[in-house]
Amino acid sequence: MSDLPPLIVVLGPTATGKSRLAIHLARHVGGEILACDSTQVYRHFDIGTAKVPPAEQHGIPHHLTDLVEPDQVFTAGEYRARALGALADVSGPGKVPILTAGTGLYLRALLLGLADAPTRSEELRERLREKIRAHGAEKLHRMLAKLDREAAAKIAPQDAQKVIRAIEMRVLAGKPIGEIHAGGRQPLQGYRVTKIGLAPRRPELYERINSRVNAMLSAGWLDEVRKLVAAGVPADAKPFQFIGYSQLRACVLGEAKLEEAVAQIQQSTRQFAKRQITWFRKEPHVHWLEGFGDDPRVVSAAIGLANDSSA
């Protein structure tokens, strides 16, 4: 195992400072950073997805952001393919890949592999899209519930993209999605993985979330959304379903007041953080550190773990 190259994973809920810690580690061990975030793969959606601006990257190469346009479909399988390519580019003498993981599904896809799911059927997808246009996304979700109740319980009714994919898989494979996911995986091999988890106290995390939302707005988040709307990014583009972007789009269109939208964004982000915590607590072999990624004690402990990984 000691002969394998290291892969450091920094994981945890939103607003815990994963990117800051990853930059500290990269500067210390000669690393490059790979984002593992389903929101950061979309171009032009920058402030609300917490992409690290170039001026704050301290010269550390960052990978796996800005991969597709907002109206394109991007899956966990596509992320895995891109991530494997990025790992191949980063790995080598004097290079340590450091993964910042906020999307548990993407992390699982990379480390454990993906099930042998059926390929896309554009004909079936278009029929399902027509049903959404005619009857709404919630009716399609009810259809999924009849086909696969367990799968439907894990998908929000308004997430049309995931509902369509779930129905597609269930119909084409002829078996429940849980059975599909149970087999056919090919785990990542050839790396010595060290997982570092950030786990600040819940009240402090919620306070940090509220402050970060305000900071994003001060950095021009509303103006960013205004430009996206003016540029003609479709309302049903996946990034406009992200927390914050949907609420601020409503503000731009005069359908909501900013003060109410901010409170809703903060609440939704706190709820999202709770779901992330639940997911990541099931992740095995994590070195959990109590605090944020900019806490000197956390940085020191993480550097120690990174040194052990790179030795």
C-alpha positions as CSV (number, residue, x, y, z in Angstrom):
1,M,0.0,0.0,0.0
2,S,2.8,2.5,0.8
3,D,4.0,2.3,-2.8
4,L,0.8,3.7,-4.1
5,P,0.5,7.4,-4.9
6,P,-1.6,9.4,-2.4
7,L,-5.0,10.9,-3.0
8,I,-6.2,13.3,-0.3
9,V,-9.9,13.9,0.0
10,V,-11.2,16.9,2.0
11,L,-14.9,16.4,2.6
12,G,-17.7,17.9,4.6
13,P,-20.9,20.0,4.4
14,T,-21.1,23.3,2.6
15,A,-19.4,26.4,4.1
16,T,-16.9,24.4,6.2
17,G,-13.9,25.8,4.3
18,K,-12.9,22.7,2.3
19,S,-11.4,24.8,-0.5
20,R,-9.3,26.9,1.9
21,L,-8.0,23.8,3.7
22,A,-7.2,22.2,0.3
23,I,-5.2,25.2,-0.7
24,H,-3.2,25.0,2.6
25,L,-2.5,21.3,1.9
26,A,-1.6,21.8,-1.7
27,R,0.9,24.5,-0.9
28,H,2.4,22.2,1.8
29,V,2.7,18.9,-0.2
30,G,2.9,20.2,-3.7
31,G,-0.7,19.3,-4.6
32,E,-3.3,20.3,-7.2
33,I,-7.0,20.6,-6.4
34,L,-9.8,18.6,-8.0
35,A,-13.4,19.8,-7.3
36,C,-16.0,17.2,-6.5
37,D,-19.1,19.3,-6.6
38,S,-22.1,18.9,-8.8
39,T,-22.8,22.7,-9.0
40,Q,-19.3,23.8,-9.9
41,V,-19.2,21.8,-13.2
42,Y,-21.5,24.5,-14.8
43,R,-20.0,27.5,-16.5
44,H,-21.1,31.0,-15.6
45,F,-22.6,30.0,-12.3
46,D,-19.7,31.1,-10.1
47,I,-20.5,33.1,-6.9
48,G,-23.4,31.0,-5.6
49,T,-21.6,27.7,-6.2
50,A,-18.6,28.9,-4.2
51,K,-16.0,28.5,-6.9
52,V,-12.6,29.7,-5.8
53,P,-11.8,32.9,-7.8
54,P,-8.4,32.8,-9.6
55,A,-7.1,35.6,-7.4
56,E,-7.6,33.4,-4.3
57,Q,-6.2,30.2,-5.7
58,H,-2.6,31.2,-4.8
59,G,-1.3,29.7,-8.0
60,I,-2.6,26.2,-7.2
61,P,-4.0,24.5,-10.3
62,H,-7.7,23.8,-9.9
63,H,-9.5,21.1,-12.0
64,L,-13.0,19.9,-12.7
65,T,-14.9,23.2,-12.6
66,D,-16.6,24.9,-15.6
67,L,-16.9,21.7,-17.6
68,V,-20.3,22.2,-19.3
69,E,-22.8,24.9,-20.3
70,P,-25.8,25.5,-18.1
71,D,-28.3,23.8,-20.5
72,Q,-26.2,20.6,-20.8
73,V,-26.9,17.4,-18.9
74,F,-24.1,16.2,-16.6
75,T,-24.1,12.9,-14.7
76,A,-22.1,11.2,-11.9
77,G,-20.8,8.9,-14.6
78,E,-19.5,11.8,-16.7
79,Y,-17.9,13.2,-13.5
80,R,-16.1,10.0,-12.8
81,A,-14.7,9.9,-16.4
82,R,-13.5,13.4,-16.1
83,A,-12.1,12.9,-12.7
84,L,-10.1,9.8,-13.7
85,G,-8.6,11.9,-16.5
86,A,-7.7,14.7,-14.1
87,L,-6.2,12.2,-11.7
88,A,-4.0,10.8,-14.5
89,D,-2.9,14.3,-15.3
90,V,-2.1,15.3,-11.7
91,S,-0.5,12.1,-10.5
92,G,3.3,11.9,-10.8
93,P,6.5,12.9,-9.0
94,G,5.9,16.0,-6.9
95,K,2.2,16.1,-7.5
96,V,-0.5,15.2,-5.0
97,P,-4.2,15.3,-6.1
98,I,-6.4,16.8,-3.4
99,L,-10.1,16.3,-3.9
100,T,-12.6,18.8,-2.3
101,A,-15.8,16.8,-2.0
102,G,-19.1,18.4,-1.3
103,T,-21.2,16.1,-3.5
104,G,-21.3,12.7,-1.9
105,L,-22.7,11.0,-4.9
106,Y,-19.8,12.2,-7.1
107,L,-17.3,11.0,-4.5
108,R,-18.9,7.6,-4.3
109,A,-18.9,7.4,-8.1
110,L,-15.2,8.1,-8.2
111,L,-14.1,5.9,-5.3
112,L,-16.5,3.0,-5.5
113,G,-17.5,3.1,-9.2
114,L,-20.9,3.1,-10.7
115,A,-23.5,0.4,-11.4
116,D,-24.0,-1.0,-14.8
117,A,-26.9,1.2,-15.6
118,P,-28.7,1.3,-19.0
119,T,-27.7,3.9,-21.5
120,R,-29.8,6.9,-22.3
121,S,-32.8,6.7,-24.5
122,E,-33.6,10.1,-26.1
123,E,-36.9,8.8,-27.4
124,L,-38.1,7.8,-24.0
125,R,-36.7,11.0,-22.4
126,E,-38.6,13.1,-24.9
127,R,-41.8,11.3,-24.2
128,L,-41.3,12.0,-20.5
129,R,-40.4,15.6,-21.1
130,E,-43.7,16.0,-23.0
131,K,-45.6,14.6,-20.0
132,I,-43.9,17.2,-17.8
133,R,-44.8,20.0,-20.2
134,A,-48.4,18.7,-20.3
135,H,-49.0,17.7,-16.6
136,G,-46.1,19.0,-14.5
137,A,-43.1,17.4,-12.9
138,E,-45.0,16.2,-9.8
139,K,-47.2,13.9,-11.9
140,L,-44.1,12.3,-13.4
141,H,-42.8,11.9,-9.9
142,R,-46.0,10.0,-9.0
143,M,-45.4,7.8,-12.0
144,L,-42.0,7.0,-10.7
145,A,-43.4,6.2,-7.2
146,K,-45.7,3.6,-8.8
147,L,-42.7,2.0,-10.6
148,D,-40.1,2.3,-7.9
149,R,-41.3,3.7,-4.6
150,E,-37.8,3.5,-2.9
151,A,-36.2,5.5,-5.8
152,A,-39.0,8.1,-5.8
153,A,-38.5,8.7,-2.0
154,K,-34.9,9.8,-2.7
155,I,-35.7,12.3,-5.4
156,A,-37.4,15.7,-5.0
157,P,-40.6,15.9,-7.1
158,Q,-39.4,19.1,-8.8
159,D,-36.1,17.6,-9.9
160,A,-37.3,16.7,-13.4
161,Q,-33.8,15.6,-14.6
162,K,-33.4,13.0,-11.9
163,V,-37.0,11.8,-12.1
164,I,-36.6,11.3,-15.9
165,R,-33.4,9.4,-15.4
166,A,-34.9,7.2,-12.7
167,I,-37.9,6.3,-14.8
168,E,-35.6,5.6,-17.8
169,M,-33.4,3.3,-15.8
170,R,-36.4,1.4,-14.2
171,V,-38.1,0.9,-17.6
172,L,-35.0,0.0,-19.6
173,A,-33.5,-2.3,-17.0
174,G,-36.7,-3.9,-16.0
175,K,-35.8,-3.9,-12.3
176,P,-35.7,-1.5,-9.3
177,I,-32.9,1.0,-9.3
178,G,-31.7,-0.4,-5.9
179,E,-30.9,-3.7,-7.7
180,I,-29.1,-1.9,-10.5
181,H,-26.9,0.0,-8.0
182,A,-26.1,-3.1,-6.1
183,G,-23.8,-4.6,-8.7
184,G,-21.3,-3.9,-11.5
185,R,-19.2,-1.4,-9.7
186,Q,-15.4,-0.9,-10.4
187,P,-13.8,0.8,-7.4
188,L,-10.9,3.2,-7.9
189,Q,-7.6,1.5,-7.8
190,G,-4.0,2.6,-7.7
191,Y,-4.2,5.2,-5.0
192,R,-3.7,5.4,-1.2
193,V,-6.7,7.4,-0.2
194,T,-6.7,9.6,2.9
195,K,-10.0,11.2,3.8
196,I,-10.1,14.3,6.0
197,G,-13.5,15.4,7.2
198,L,-14.5,18.9,8.5
199,A,-17.0,18.8,11.3
200,P,-17.6,22.1,13.0
201,R,-20.2,22.4,15.7
202,R,-23.7,22.7,14.2
203,P,-24.5,26.2,15.6
204,E,-21.2,27.6,14.3
205,L,-21.8,26.0,10.9
206,Y,-25.2,27.6,10.7
207,E,-23.8,31.0,11.6
208,R,-21.1,30.6,9.0
209,I,-23.7,29.6,6.4
210,N,-25.8,32.7,7.1
211,S,-22.7,35.0,6.9
212,R,-21.5,33.4,3.7
213,V,-24.8,34.0,1.9
214,N,-24.5,37.6,2.8
215,A,-20.9,37.7,1.6
216,M,-21.9,36.1,-1.7
217,L,-24.5,38.8,-2.2
218,S,-22.0,41.5,-1.4
219,A,-19.7,39.9,-4.0
220,G,-22.3,40.5,-6.7
221,W,-24.3,37.3,-6.7
222,L,-27.6,39.1,-7.6
223,D,-25.8,40.8,-10.5
224,E,-24.5,37.5,-11.7
225,V,-28.0,36.1,-11.8
226,R,-29.3,39.2,-13.6
227,K,-26.7,38.7,-16.3
228,L,-27.5,35.0,-16.6
229,V,-31.2,35.8,-17.1
230,A,-30.4,38.6,-19.6
231,A,-28.1,36.2,-21.5
232,G,-31.1,33.9,-22.1
233,V,-30.1,31.0,-19.9
234,P,-33.3,28.8,-19.8
235,A,-35.3,28.8,-16.7
236,D,-35.3,25.0,-16.7
237,A,-31.5,24.8,-16.9
238,K,-30.2,22.6,-14.1
239,P,-28.1,25.4,-12.4
240,F,-31.2,27.5,-11.9
241,Q,-32.6,24.8,-9.6
242,F,-29.6,25.2,-7.3
243,I,-30.2,26.8,-3.9
244,G,-30.0,30.5,-4.2
245,Y,-30.1,30.7,-7.9
246,S,-33.8,29.8,-8.1
247,Q,-34.7,32.4,-5.4
248,L,-32.5,35.2,-6.9
249,R,-33.9,34.5,-10.3
250,A,-37.4,35.1,-8.9
251,C,-36.1,38.4,-7.5
252,V,-34.7,39.5,-10.8
253,L,-38.0,38.8,-12.5
254,G,-39.9,40.7,-9.8
255,E,-41.5,37.7,-8.4
256,A,-40.0,37.8,-4.9
257,K,-38.5,40.3,-2.5
258,L,-34.8,40.1,-1.8
259,E,-35.1,40.1,2.0
260,E,-37.4,37.1,1.9
261,A,-35.3,35.4,-0.7
262,V,-32.1,35.7,1.4
263,A,-33.9,34.2,4.5
264,Q,-35.1,31.3,2.3
265,I,-31.6,30.8,0.8
266,Q,-30.1,30.6,4.3
267,Q,-32.7,28.2,5.6
268,S,-32.4,26.0,2.5
269,T,-28.6,25.9,2.8
270,R,-28.8,24.9,6.4
271,Q,-31.1,22.1,5.5
272,F,-28.8,21.0,2.7
273,A,-25.8,21.0,5.1
274,K,-27.8,18.7,7.4
275,R,-28.3,16.2,4.5
276,Q,-24.6,16.4,3.6
277,I,-23.7,15.7,7.2
278,T,-25.9,12.6,7.2
279,W,-24.4,11.4,4.0
280,F,-20.8,11.9,4.9
281,R,-21.1,10.4,8.3
282,K,-21.7,7.1,6.5
283,E,-18.4,7.5,4.6
284,P,-15.9,5.0,5.9
285,H,-12.3,5.7,7.1
286,V,-12.7,9.5,7.6
287,H,-10.3,11.4,9.8
288,W,-12.8,13.9,11.3
289,L,-11.5,17.2,12.5
290,E,-13.8,19.5,14.6
291,G,-13.6,22.9,13.1
292,F,-13.4,24.9,9.9
293,G,-10.8,24.7,7.1
294,D,-9.3,28.1,8.1
295,D,-8.9,27.1,11.8
296,P,-5.1,26.9,12.4
297,R,-5.5,23.8,14.6
298,V,-7.5,22.1,11.9
299,V,-4.9,23.1,9.3
300,S,-2.1,21.8,11.5
301,A,-3.8,18.4,12.1
302,A,-4.7,18.1,8.4
303,I,-1.1,18.8,7.3
304,G,0.0,16.0,9.6
305,L,-2.4,13.6,8.0
306,A,-1.3,14.8,4.5
307,N,2.3,14.2,5.4
308,D,1.5,10.7,6.5
309,S,-0.3,10.1,3.3
310,S,2.5,11.5,1.1
311,A,5.3,9.7,3.0
